[in-house]
Amino acid sequence: MIISSDLARCREKFEELRGKRIICKTNGGRKRIITYVGVVENCYPNVFTVLCDNHKGKKVVVSFSYVDVLTRTVRVGVIAEQEDQGLEVAQAAG
């Protein structure tokens, strides 16, 4: 059971992450994991949005629910600035 204080704390954490690069991994079905790398753009009462670069160079906005983060349906990690530079090089090569 998710307690409202946990939800409020999760929302506060994402408010602190606004403008920072994160990586989100979610289940795409049939043993497929979808990975999104982007910047936390906005935080709303029930969801937060991430501005991602897709593989074609276009910007895509993806939204995730705080409840999905708390239930671990969506895994979120913060990308350090040093790792971020290496990640961009790896994405450009691949």
N, C-alpha and C positions, 0 to 999 in steps of 0.2 A: 504494500500500500504506500502510495506517495503522499507525504505530508506537505501541506501548503508552505511550511517554513523551508523545506528542502527545495521546493520549486522557486521560492523567492530568493534563496541563496544562489541557486543555479543561474537565475536571471541576473543577479548582481555580478556574478563572475563573468558572464558574457558582456555585461556593460563595461567591465574593466578591460576586456579583450577587444573592444571596438577599435578598429583601425589596425589590428595586428593580424599577421598571417597565421592561419591554422590549417590543419589537415583533418578532414572528416571522412570516415569510412563507414559505409552502410551496406546492408545486405541487399543485393540486387536480384535475389532469387536464383534457384538452380545452382547453388554453390558458387555464385558470382559475387564478388565484393566490388562495390563502386567507390572510388576514391576521389574526393574533391579537395583541391588546394586553392585557397583564396583568402580574402581579407574579410573579417567580420564587418559588415556594412551597417546594419541596423538591428536594434533589439526592440521587439514589440512585446505586449503582455503574454502571449503564448508561444511565439516563435522568434527565431533570429534569422537574419539573412546573411549569406556569404556571397561576395562577388568573386567569381572564379574565372580563370582563363581556361577555355576548352581547347582541345587539341587542334582546332582550326584557327586559333588566334583570336576568336571572338570572346567577348565578355558574357558570362552567363550568371544570373542571380539564382541561387538555390536557397530554399528555406528549410529549416529544421525546427522541430518542436523541442522544447526543454524537457518534456516528458520522455521523448525518445532518448535524450542524452542520459536522463536519470535511470531509465530501464536498460541502458546499454544497447539499444537498437542501433544507435549512432555512436561511434567512438570518435572522440575529439582529442587532438593533440596540438599544442602550440609549437610553432616552428621558430627556433632561435634565428637571429639574424645571420649568424655564420652558416648555419645549415641551409638557410633560405638561398644564399648565393650558390651553393653547391647544387641545390635542388633545381634552380633555374637552368644551370648548365646541363644537368642530366636531362631535363625536359627538352631542351633545345637539341640535344644529341639524339634523343629517342623519338 
